[in-house]
Amino acid sequence: MLASSNSGTEIGSLLHGYQLCAATEGKSPNSTAIVTSSIRYLYDFLKSNDLSTDVTGIGTGELREFILYLQQKRCFSDHPYSKPQQRGLSGHTVNTYMRSIRAFWSWLVEEEIIEVNPFSKLKIPKPPKKIIAAFSPYQIESLLSVMNGSAEGYRGAVIVLTLLDTGLRVNELINLKMGNVWLEDGLVKVLGKGNKERLVPIGKQIRKLLWRYINQYRPEPALPKLDNMFLTQDGRPLTKNRVDSIMKRYGLMAGLTGVRCSPHTLRHTFAINFLRNDGDVFSLQKILGHSSLEMTRRYCELANVDIKKAHAIASPVDNLAMGMKLAVARNAKGKKVKEH
């Protein structure tokens, strides 16, 4: 807990105000929770190092010290239950902390609590670029092969193939409502980040699978008003953790290696294959629900992971070699005729 003081510019006094504004502006609870935990982390650091916790006294120097602290910190070093590890925080974790704190400071400027934003002169360390492995067709087949013909197995297969065909986030999938699934039109309406609704197309095969799930395998809802598409066997909504554990369990059963068996990997796999199958980047942006093309462009880079295979098919010189061989053969044949 942050200790608040009589000062209206203490972090402890301001955090609740930020949470209130975030809620009224429709920011997702998850995003607000990340900012809140990041600010609390910064507060603990400042307090333990006898640095000011008043936002008017926190500048680029204090924030740079915090960045250095994060970069040198060992995982779980302050955790009450887990043992400290040798590995440090990942570049992605450090970047997430600092972007969340920057969002809080931007709010301070908007509310005119401070005049100068220290982040205007502070560069946040960029996260390392990682190539996230996508599922191969063989891995998808292996994953589906371990799902038996039970109601639970069929539900698992439909979840995997729906995520693969639509690129939905796992939260969008578990909150998908029956009334927002239009099989005849081949569309589903989902509620994405920032409470933004969007329409996502579904293929013919998924429409058939969903129809069968709804009519033959979907459990009776535990409550009359429960409208979630995907339910547990006792009729309750699936949770994100439940879907994660389902994916992990099936991945272990299928013996998958070299790829993280998670719903988000299916989203990556959808995006990469959409582009490889001649889908355009602007349509992909709309389907995935990205607010800008920045994230979508990363999939363009990932779609080139198999450039060796693509080059083997489309190599200009290799394709030219076919003509070269024919030309050489014709020349050789002509020479033999002249020699006679």
Secondary structure, 3 states (H helix, E strand, C coil): CCCCCCCCCEHHHHHHHHHHHHHHCCCCHHHHHHHHHHHHHHHHHHHHCCCCCEHHHCCHHHHHHHHHHHHHCECCCCCCCCCCCCCECCHHHHHHHHHHHHHHHHHHHHCCCCCCCHHHHCCCCCCCCCCCCCCCHHHHHHHHHCCCCCHHHHHHHHHHHHHHHHCCCHHHHHCCEHHHEECCCCEEEEECHHHCEEEEECCHHHHHHHHHHHHHHCCCCCCCCCCECCECCCCCECCHHHHHHHHHHHHHHHCCCCCCCCHHHHHHHHHHHHHHCCCCHHHHHHHHCCCCHHHHHHHHHHCCCCHHHHHHHHCHHHHHHHHHHHHHHHHHHHHHHHHC
